[in-house]
Amino acid sequence: MEEISELLLQRRRKVDALWEAGINPYPNDFTPEQTSDDLFASYGTVQDIPAESETFTVAGRIMARRSFGKAAFIQIQDRKGRLQLYIKKDSIGEESFASFDTFDIGDIIGAQGRPFRTKTGELSLHVTEIRLITKSLLPLPEKFHGLTDVETRYRQRYVDLITNPDVKEVFVKRSRIINLIREFMVARDFLEVETPMMQQIPGGATARPFVTYHNALDMELFLRIAPELYLKRLLVGGFDRVFEINRNFRNEGISVRHNPEFTMMEFYQAYATYEELISFTEELLCHVASELLGSLEFNYQGAAISFQRPWKRLTVREAILEYGDIDAKSLADRDLAYAYAVRLGLDLPEDIGFGKLLMEIFDEVAEAKLIQPTFITAYPTEVSPLSRRSEEDPEVVDRFEFFCAGREMANAFSELNDPVDQKERFLAQVVAKDKGDEEAHYMDEDYIRALEYGMPPAAGEGIGIDRLVMLLTDSPSIRDVILFPQLRRETK
């Protein structure tokens, strides 16, 4: 820290000297006309570059420099990549070269020059004009080879992006993934909408909300845990196909899979069933993977993943039987299933509902083993308060969750549009909340009223964007795909 403090003081003195010399170290009157990509696109394959070739005007951050008395090579980084500049005293003049000698690694500079190839064949820019645009006061870390401490990388993402090109590429791909999803949805006549982030009644998922307060309205509000109930209100209003890509907030733990603020895409389609959304999900995710990666085969953290269709399908019970150590007869008996959960080491209340019990067992024995893309269906009605009951078996609902690489990626179901049934399920959730379940649904009378006007039969789905980006960029933690993940307060 003492070394950094001394470097900081040295650079501050340079800034003071610049001001005293009448030079603004932070001007805003330089506009680059090209990027490093433009130079390589024009001359990347040209070996004999004419001496009077076109002039390029570029800007970027100095990442490396080599000085040879009256000449120097520096490497700058712009938004497209890196480019080598050749600075010669005779080419830029004595005064400019003297100014250049005060530039440090990390400074942002502007330059103009003509392309040429060095003796080693590297495409470079022979600079004729150069100037300082932004003076950097803090040195880049680790001798400019990048941040290595993981937590520091998350806290100082701005430095992480400068020094780790692979990190920047992850976020370029994230943007591409979201654009591919948006284009896919719009091409299928879905309307993109925005629904409230602050809600009077949080709903649409089983999660604990963040609570805030609106002074002017003198009322408590909640950051939304899901947009679902508002999107389904739009189905009532006549928008038959809607989607939203935006933030959700859940007051839960932080892990490699969870961040309290995360991005989802939710969509709803009238006159569709959850079975149709299985095919839709396969088509959407295969489209994204093939456009992004050029293949339906890729690796995630050492595991070979194949998106070749069709994807595997199992019911909740089938998955438990395939991956657990219990037979079908025991799994059908609530007491025997509870005894099995105890043997697994699960600490569950004795009065836990059978549906919740089955899901606890599923989470323990099956989820982590679902490496290849798999749809899990036939979820218990008890844990699916917004889903349509199966007409063949009212104990389960018409729902699936999509798993890949051992984690849930999407959740979908045929929507419950019977207002009487929905109110009864909300009331059961209120009872659960009164008993201490902080993740149980609130009663939403306005949503019931909307259903009473009539919501068309429909199916809806939520896809976790962050987890999808993790999968398609081979990133081990959700923090690797969120630009500014939530962290504990930094200690001095």
N, C-alpha and C positions, 0 to 999 in steps of 0.2 A: 504493500500500500504506500510505503514511503517513496518507492521508486515512481509509482504512478503520480503521486502528489508532486514530485519534482518535475516530471514531464509535463504535468498540467500547468505548473507555474511557468515553465519554459515556453510553452505554447501561448499562454496568456501574454507573456512579454512580447512574443512575436505579433500578436494581435494589436497590442498597444503601439508597437513600433509602426505597424501598417497604418493605423489611424493617424499617428503623428506625421507620417509621410504623405498623408492625404489620400490614402488608398483604403477603400471600403472593403473589409474582409468578408462581407456578406452582401454583395450586390445582387440585384434582381433584374439585370438587363442583358443576360446572355441566353440565346435560344439555340439549342442544338438542332441541326437540320437533318442529321442522319444518326443511326445507331451502329454499333459494332456489327450487327447482322447485315446492315446495308452494305458495309464495306466488303464483307465476305461473300455476299450474294453477287456483287459486281466483279470482284477480283479474286475470289477464292480459288478459281481454276486457271487464272491467268498467270503464266510464269514470267513472261517478258512484259513488264508494265511500262508503258511510255512515260518518259520523264515529265511530259506536260499533260498528265492525266487529270481527271476532274478533281476538284477540291472537296474535301469532306470537313464538316463542322460538327464536332462531337463534344460530349460532356460525360464525366464519370468520376468515380472515386479512385484515388491512387491506392493500389493494392500492393505494389512492389516497385522498387527502383534500383538501378545500377548506374553509378556515376563514373565517368572517365575523364575528369578534369574539365575539358571544354565541351563535353558531350555526355548524354545520359540516355538510358532506356528506362521508361516507366510503363507499368501496366495499369490500365484503368478498367473499371467495371461499371457498365451501364445496365439498363434494365434488360438487355438482351444477352449480355455476356461480357467477355473480357477482350481487350484490344491493347496491343503494344504500340507505344508512341516513341519516336526517336527525336530527342531534343538536342540541337546543336547550336552552340553559341553564335556561329557565323550565320545561321538561318533565322534566328529570332532576334538577334541584336544583343548588345552587351547589357543594356538596362533590363530587358526582359529576362535574360539568362541569370542576372544577379537576383532578380525577384524569384525566379524558379528555384534557386538554391535554398530559399527559405520554406519551400513547400515540404510538407510532411506526409508520410503514409497516413491515409485516412482523409486527407483534404479532398474536396471536390473541385475539379478544375474544368475549364473549357479550353478546347484546342481546335486549330484549323491546320490542315495540311494535305499532302498528296500521298497516295498509297505507293509503297515500294516493297521489295523483298530484301531481307537482310542476307548476309553471306550464307547463313544457314537455311535460307529459304522461307523464313517466317514472314507472313504478310503483316506489314506494319504501316504506320502513318508517319511520314516525315513532316514534322511540325514546323509551320511558318509563323504561327501566332499562338500564344498560350497565356492564360490568366487564371487567377484564383477566383473561385466562385463562393466557396464556403470553407472557412478554416475549421479544422477538426481540433478540438481541445484535448480529447481523451484518445490515447493510442488504442489501436485494435488489439485484441487479446491474443495470447499464446503465440507471439511472434507472427501474428497475422495468418495463422493456419486454422483459426476457428475456435469458438468456445467448445470446451469438452465437458465441463460440469453440466449435468442434465438440468438441474434446477435453475442454474444461472442462465442456461439457454432459454428456458421458458420465461424467466423474469425479464430478460433482456433480449426479447425476440428480435428487436431492431438490429442488434449486433449479430445475432444468430443468422439472420437473413443476409447480412453483408458477408460474413465469413464462411458460411456453409452453403455452397451452391445446391447441394442435394435437398436441403430444407426448403429453399426457395422453390425448387421444382415440385415438391409435394403440394405447395399451395397454388402453384400454377395448375396442377392437375385437379386440385379441389375445385377451382373455378370452372375448369373444363367439364368436370363431372356434373356440376349443378346446371351449367348451360345445356349439356346434353339431355339431362332430365327435363328441363324446361321446354326445350325444343320438341322432345318426344311427346310431352303432354299437350302442348299447343297444337301439334300436328294432328292430334286425335280429338280436337274440338273441346278440350278442357279450358275453362276460363280461370286465369290466375287472379286470386283475390287476396285481400288482407283483412284479418279479423283482429279483435282487440287483444292487446298484450296485457292490459290491466282489466281484470274481470271482477264483478261483484260476487260471483259464485264460481269457484274453480271447478272444472269438470272435464270429462273426456279421458281420464286415466286414473289409476289408483296410485296416488303419489301425494306427498306432503308439500303444500305450496309455501311460497314466500309471501309474507304479509307486509303490506304497506298501508299508507294512510293519505287520503286526499283532503287537504285542509279546507279548500273552498266548498267542497260538497259535504264536509264533515262526515266522512264515511270510510270504513275499512275497505281496502281493495286487495286483490291477490294477483301476483304475476302468474300468468297462465301456465298450467301444466300441460295443456293440449288445446288446439283450436277446434276440436271435434264438434262440440255442441253448437258452435256458431256456424261452422261449415254446413252442418245438417239443417240448421235454420234456413240456409240459402237453398237447400233442396226444396224445403217447404215453399219458399218464395218463387220457385220456378227455374232456378239455375240447376240444370240436370247434371252438369259435369263441372266440378270446381276443384281447384287445388291451391295449396299454399306452401311455400318454402320459407320457413322463418324459424325464429327462436322459441323454445320452450324453456321453462324454469322449474326445477324440482329440488326441493330442500332435502337433499339426500347426500350420502357419502361420496367422496372423491376416490376414484381408482383408475386403473388403466382403461376401464370401460365407461366410466361415468364422470361427467362434468356437470355441475349444477345448471349451467347454461349450455344448451346444445341445440343443434339444428335438425329439423325434421321436414320431410315433405309429406303432407297429408292430402289425400284426394278422395272424392266421393262421386259415385256414378249411379244415377237413377236407373232403375230397371235392370240392374246387374246383380249377380250373386257372388259369394266369396269364391266359388269354384271358377268363375270367369276371371276373377282377379288373380288366381294362381297362374293361369296362362299369361295374363297381362304382365304380372311381375317377372315371369321368365323372359318375356319378350323385351321388357324395359331394361332389365339388368344385363341381359346378353347384348343389347344394343349399346349400352354404355361401355361395357367391357371391351367389345370388339372395336368400337370407335376410339377408345382411349389407349388400349393396349395392342390392338391389332390381332387379338387372339381370344379365344374362350378358355384357353389353358394358361394358368399362371401360378406362381408360388406365393404362399403367404407364410412367413416365418418358418420356412423349411418344409412346409406341407404343400404338396401339389394339389391345386384346386382345379376342377373341371366344371365349366358352366355349360357343357354339352347337355342339351335337353333330350328327354324330359328329366326333371329333378325328382329325387326320392320323396315319397310321401308316407307318413306314418301317423297314426293317431297317438294321443298322449299315452294311452295304455300300451299300445304296441311298442312305443319307444322305451317305456319302462321295462317291458318284458324282454326286449332285445338287448338292452344295455345293463339292466339290473340283474339281481340274483333272487328273483321271486317268481312263483308260478301264477298262472292266470286265476286259479281258484282263490289263492291267498290274496291276490290283488283286488279281487271283487268283494272281499270281506273287510269291512272297515276296521275291525279290531285287529285282524291279522296284518292288514296293511300298516296300521299304527305301530304294531310290534316291530315290523320290518324297518320302519322309519327310526325307531329307537335304536335298533341294531346298527343303523347307518350313522348313529351319533347325532341325529337331529334333535334339537331341544324344542319340542312343540307342546302347546297346551293340550291337555287331555280332551277338552271339548272342541278341538279344532274340527271344522266341517270336513266332510269326506272329500269334497272338491279341492279345497285348499291343501288337504293332506296329500292328495295325488300330485298336485303341482309341486309341493315341497320335495317329494320323492323324485319327480321328473327332473327338477333342477339339480338335484344331487347326483343322480346316476346317469342321466342321458345328455344334458345340454352340452357339456364340454366334449362329448364324443361325436357331436354332429359336425364333422369337419367338412364333408362335401355338402353342397346346397341341398337342403331338406325342408319340406313343408310338414309341420306338425299340426294335426287337425283334431277335432272332437274335444274341445276344451270344456271343462265342467261349467255348467250354468252359474254356479256359485261364484266363480271368479271372473265372470264375463257379464257385468250388469248392463251393458249397452248392446249386446249381441242378440241376434234372433235365435230363438230356440230351434233345434232340429225337429222337424216334423216326425222323423222316425224315432227319435229318442230325446224326450224333453229334458233329460238330465245333462245333456251337452248342447252346445250351440254351434251354429254354422260359422266357424272361425278357423283361421290358420295363423300360425306364426312361422316366419321364414328364418331358418338358422343356417349359418355358414361359418367355418373356422371356429366352431365351438361357442358361438354367441348369437343372440337374437339380433336380426337385422330389420325385420318388418313384422307388423301385426295387422291383420285384416279380418273383417267379418261381414256377413250379411247383417244389415242394420235392423235393429228393433224399431218398428214404427207403430206399434200398438200402444197408445198412450196409457191405457189401464195397466197393462203388463209393466210398462216402463215405470209408472208411479209406484207400483208394488215393489219393484226392485230397488228404486231409490229409497223407499221407506226401510227396506231391509238394510241398506247401506247406512242409513241414519242410526239404526239400532246398533250396528257394528261400530260406528263412530262413537256413540254414547258409551260403549263398552271399552273404549280406549284405542280403537283402530284409527290412527291419525291419517292413514292413506285412503280410508273409505270415502266414497262419493258424498257430496253434499246434496240436499234436495234442491232441485232447480225447477220451481213452479212455472217459470216462463217457458222453459224448454218443453214441459208437459203441455202447456197451452199451445205452443207451436205444433206439436204432434197432433193435438186435437183438431187443428185446421186441416191436417192430412199431409203426411210426408210420403212421397211415392216409395215403393219398394226400392231398396238401394243396397250397394255394398261400398265399403270404404276401407282405406288402408293408410297406415303411417309407416314411412321408411326412414330409418335413422341415417342421416346424411354423413355424420361424423364417422360412424362405424363402417359405412360403405366406403368412404375415402380411406380409412385405415386398411380395409381389405384390398383395395385396388392400388394402393401405394406401398403395400408391404410395411405398414407402420405398426409397431408393437403397442403403442399407447395412444389413447384418445387425445392426450396433450400434444402429440406430435402432429395432429391435423387441425388443431384449433390455434389460431394465431396468438391469442392471449388467454391461455387457460387459467382457471381460477386456482390460486395458490394461497397458502397461509401468509399472513402478514410477514413481510421481510423483517428479520431481526438484525439490529446493528451489531 
